[in-house]
Every structure is written in structure tokens, then in C-alpha cells.
């Protein structure tokens, strides 16, 4: 799944991870593919599944009611 880098940065900043947000800003491409960039996300302490679950309006909102 493709996610805008800005959404990842916003999520990290909301969690208080400003250092990780700064690192992500310099290392991630503008459009992040959760499969292709899984290693980079992992290096930032982000699992693709967790990321998708936490993004507003994303799969997390859609799957939340399913207990996934």
C-alpha cells in the first residue's frame, strides 16, 4: 500500500517521536510503499501493519470494527 510520507511524519510527531520523524523525513521517499520500504519503516520502529492501523481514514478505521 502507498502512503504519503507526510502522514507517517505526522503520526510520528503525534506520538512524540520527533527524532524518528526527522530521520524519516530525510530517509523516506515522498510516497512510501509499505511492502517495498518495510526495512526503512522497521528501522524507524514502525511496522507496516501498525502504521496502516493507526492512520486516520485508512485501513485501521475500516478494519477496527472487525477486530483485526
TORKOL-4160 file (C-alpha; in steps of 0.2 Angstrom, whole numbers, padded with zeros to 4 digits, m for minus):
68
<pt num="1" X="0000" Y="0000" Z="0000"/>
<pt num="2" X="0006" Y="0018" Z="m0004"/>
<pt num="3" X="0006" Y="0031" Z="0010"/>
<pt num="4" X="0011" Y="0049" Z="0009"/>
<pt num="5" X="0027" Y="0052" Z="0019"/>
<pt num="6" X="0018" Y="0067" Z="0027"/>
<pt num="7" X="0006" Y="0055" Z="0035"/>
<pt num="8" X="0020" Y="0045" Z="0043"/>
<pt num="9" X="0029" Y="0061" Z="0049"/>
<pt num="10" X="0013" Y="0067" Z="0057"/>
<pt num="11" X="0010" Y="0050" Z="0065"/>
<pt num="12" X="0027" Y="0050" Z="0072"/>
<pt num="13" X="0026" Y="0068" Z="0079"/>
<pt num="14" X="0009" Y="0065" Z="0087"/>
<pt num="15" X="0017" Y="0050" Z="0096"/>
<pt num="16" X="0031" Y="0062" Z="0102"/>
<pt num="17" X="0044" Y="0054" Z="0091"/>
<pt num="18" X="0052" Y="0070" Z="0084"/>
<pt num="19" X="0069" Y="0062" Z="0082"/>
<pt num="20" X="0061" Y="0047" Z="0072"/>
<pt num="21" X="0051" Y="0060" Z="0062"/>
<pt num="22" X="0067" Y="0070" Z="0057"/>
<pt num="23" X="0075" Y="0054" Z="0052"/>
<pt num="24" X="0060" Y="0048" Z="0042"/>
<pt num="25" X="0059" Y="0065" Z="0033"/>
<pt num="26" X="0077" Y="0063" Z="0026"/>
<pt num="27" X="0076" Y="0044" Z="0023"/>
<pt num="28" X="0059" Y="0040" Z="0016"/>
<pt num="29" X="0053" Y="0044" Z="m0002"/>
<pt num="30" X="0038" Y="0056" Z="m0004"/>
<pt num="31" X="0027" Y="0040" Z="m0007"/>
<pt num="32" X="0030" Y="0026" Z="0004"/>
<pt num="33" X="0026" Y="0008" Z="m0002"/>
<pt num="34" X="0023" Y="m0002" Z="0014"/>
<pt num="35" X="0030" Y="m0018" Z="0006"/>
<pt num="36" X="0045" Y="m0010" Z="m0004"/>
<pt num="37" X="0050" Y="0001" Z="0011"/>
<pt num="38" X="0047" Y="m0011" Z="0025"/>
<pt num="39" X="0065" Y="m0011" Z="0030"/>
<pt num="40" X="0066" Y="0008" Z="0031"/>
<pt num="41" X="0050" Y="0008" Z="0041"/>
<pt num="42" X="0056" Y="m0006" Z="0053"/>
<pt num="43" X="0072" Y="0005" Z="0056"/>
<pt num="44" X="0061" Y="0019" Z="0061"/>
<pt num="45" X="0052" Y="0007" Z="0073"/>
<pt num="46" X="0036" Y="0006" Z="0063"/>
<pt num="47" X="0028" Y="m0010" Z="0057"/>
<pt num="48" X="0018" Y="m0008" Z="0041"/>
<pt num="49" X="0003" Y="m0016" Z="0049"/>
<pt num="50" X="0004" Y="m0005" Z="0064"/>
<pt num="51" X="0006" Y="0010" Z="0053"/>
<pt num="52" X="m0010" Y="0006" Z="0042"/>
<pt num="53" X="m0020" Y="0003" Z="0058"/>
<pt num="54" X="m0015" Y="0020" Z="0065"/>
<pt num="55" X="m0018" Y="0031" Z="0050"/>
<pt num="56" X="m0034" Y="0041" Z="0051"/>
<pt num="57" X="m0046" Y="0036" Z="0037"/>
<pt num="58" X="m0035" Y="0022" Z="0032"/>
<pt num="59" X="m0037" Y="0003" Z="0034"/>
<pt num="60" X="m0036" Y="0004" Z="0053"/>
<pt num="61" X="m0053" Y="0014" Z="0053"/>
<pt num="62" X="m0061" Y="0001" Z="0041"/>
<pt num="63" X="m0054" Y="m0014" Z="0050"/>
<pt num="64" X="m0056" Y="m0008" Z="0068"/>
<pt num="65" X="m0073" Y="m0014" Z="0069"/>
<pt num="66" X="m0068" Y="m0032" Z="0063"/>
<pt num="67" X="m0055" Y="m0034" Z="0077"/>
<pt num="68" X="m0041" Y="m0036" Z="0065"/>
